[in-house]
Amino acid sequence: MALKDQIFKFIGGEHIAAVATISADKPAVRLMALVGLEDLNLIGVTMKNSRKVEQIKKNPAVQLSIWAGERSDPYILIQCKAEVHEDLDTKKKFWDPRMETYFQKSDDPNYVVLKFIPERIEYYHDMTMDIWER
């Protein structure tokens, strides 16, 4: 199986990921629910007024970490560029009714979509590391 396919098999669908941004020259890490897509991009949603949105707008370089949840391998580290999308088409495309707890509907002005575009992925599995780069 090609490396890209192995990575998608791991990150495809919904995951909880550690998302690291830069705040005042220091790392800021938080957990986020993300959805992995076939092109290896990941999508998350958040509030427009959150610190992570402000940090991404200042510095779009982000690191993600996703772990399989088992005692050992596998896990993935992703160096990526993050984008903040506020346009209604993108918000509707990624809207999920489960978000109604936080946002009234897809046109809620405080609802934004974060797109994480991988530049480098380190895939750790079976005591080895494979690297994928865009």
C-alpha positions in Angstrom: 0.0 0.0 0.0 1.3 3.5 -0.9 2.4 5.7 2.0 -0.3 8.3 1.2 -2.9 5.6 1.4 -1.5 4.3 4.7 -1.6 7.8 6.1 -5.2 8.3 5.0 -6.2 5.0 6.5 -4.9 6.4 9.8 -6.1 10.0 9.6 -9.3 9.6 7.6 -12.5 10.4 9.4 -12.9 12.0 12.8 -10.0 12.2 15.3 -9.0 14.2 18.3 -5.7 15.9 17.6 -3.2 18.0 19.5 -3.0 21.3 17.6 0.1 23.5 18.3 0.2 27.1 17.2 2.6 29.9 18.2 1.6 32.6 20.8 4.1 35.3 21.6 6.9 33.1 20.3 5.9 30.2 22.5 3.9 27.0 21.6 0.2 26.9 22.5 -1.3 23.4 22.3 -5.0 22.4 22.6 -7.0 19.4 21.6 -9.5 19.6 18.7 -11.8 17.4 16.8 -10.6 17.1 13.2 -11.8 15.3 10.1 -9.2 13.9 7.8 -9.9 14.1 4.1 -8.6 11.9 1.2 -6.2 14.7 0.0 -4.7 14.5 3.6 -6.0 17.9 4.5 -7.7 18.0 7.9 -10.7 20.2 8.8 -11.8 21.5 12.2 -14.3 24.1 13.3 -14.0 26.7 16.1 -15.2 30.1 17.3 -14.0 33.1 15.3 -12.9 34.9 18.5 -10.8 32.0 19.8 -7.1 32.5 20.5 -6.1 29.8 18.0 -7.8 31.8 15.2 -5.8 34.9 16.2 -2.6 32.9 16.4 -3.2 31.2 13.0 -3.8 34.6 11.3 -0.5 35.9 12.7 1.4 32.7 11.9 -0.2 29.9 9.9 2.5 27.4 10.7 0.9 24.7 12.8 1.9 21.2 14.1 -0.7 18.5 14.6 -0.3 15.2 16.4 -2.7 12.3 16.2 -2.2 9.1 18.2 -4.0 5.8 17.7 -4.9 5.7 21.4 -3.0 2.5 22.1 0.0 2.0 24.3 2.5 2.2 21.5 2.5 2.8 17.7 1.1 4.3 15.5 1.0 8.0 15.6 1.4 10.9 13.2 3.1 14.3 13.4 1.9 16.8 10.7 3.6 20.1 9.9 1.1 22.1 8.1 -0.2 25.5 7.0 -3.5 26.5 8.5 -6.2 28.6 6.9 -9.2 30.2 8.5 -12.3 30.1 6.3 -15.3 32.4 7.1 -17.1 32.2 3.7 -20.6 30.7 3.8 -20.0 28.1 1.2 -17.1 26.5 3.2 -19.1 26.8 6.4 -22.1 25.0 4.9 -19.9 22.3 3.3 -18.5 21.3 6.7 -21.6 22.0 8.8 -22.6 19.2 11.1 -25.8 19.4 13.2 -23.8 18.2 16.2 -22.3 21.7 16.2 -25.6 23.3 17.2 -24.5 23.1 20.8 -21.9 25.8 20.0 -23.3 27.6 16.9 -26.9 28.3 16.0 -26.5 27.3 12.3 -24.0 27.4 9.5 -24.3 31.1 8.9 -23.4 31.9 12.6 -20.9 34.7 12.3 -18.8 33.2 15.2 -18.5 29.8 13.4 -15.3 29.4 11.2 -13.7 26.4 9.5 -10.0 25.7 10.0 -8.3 23.9 7.1 -4.9 22.2 7.9 -2.8 21.6 4.7 0.0 19.2 5.4 3.5 20.0 4.1 5.3 17.1 5.9 3.9 14.1 7.7 5.9 11.8 9.9 4.1 8.5 10.2 5.5 6.4 13.1 4.4 2.7 13.1 6.0 -0.7 13.8 9.1 0.9 15.3 9.8 2.8 12.0 9.1 6.3 10.7 8.0 7.1 7.1 8.0 10.6 5.8 5.5 12.1 3.3 6.1 15.5 1.9 3.9 17.6 -0.4 
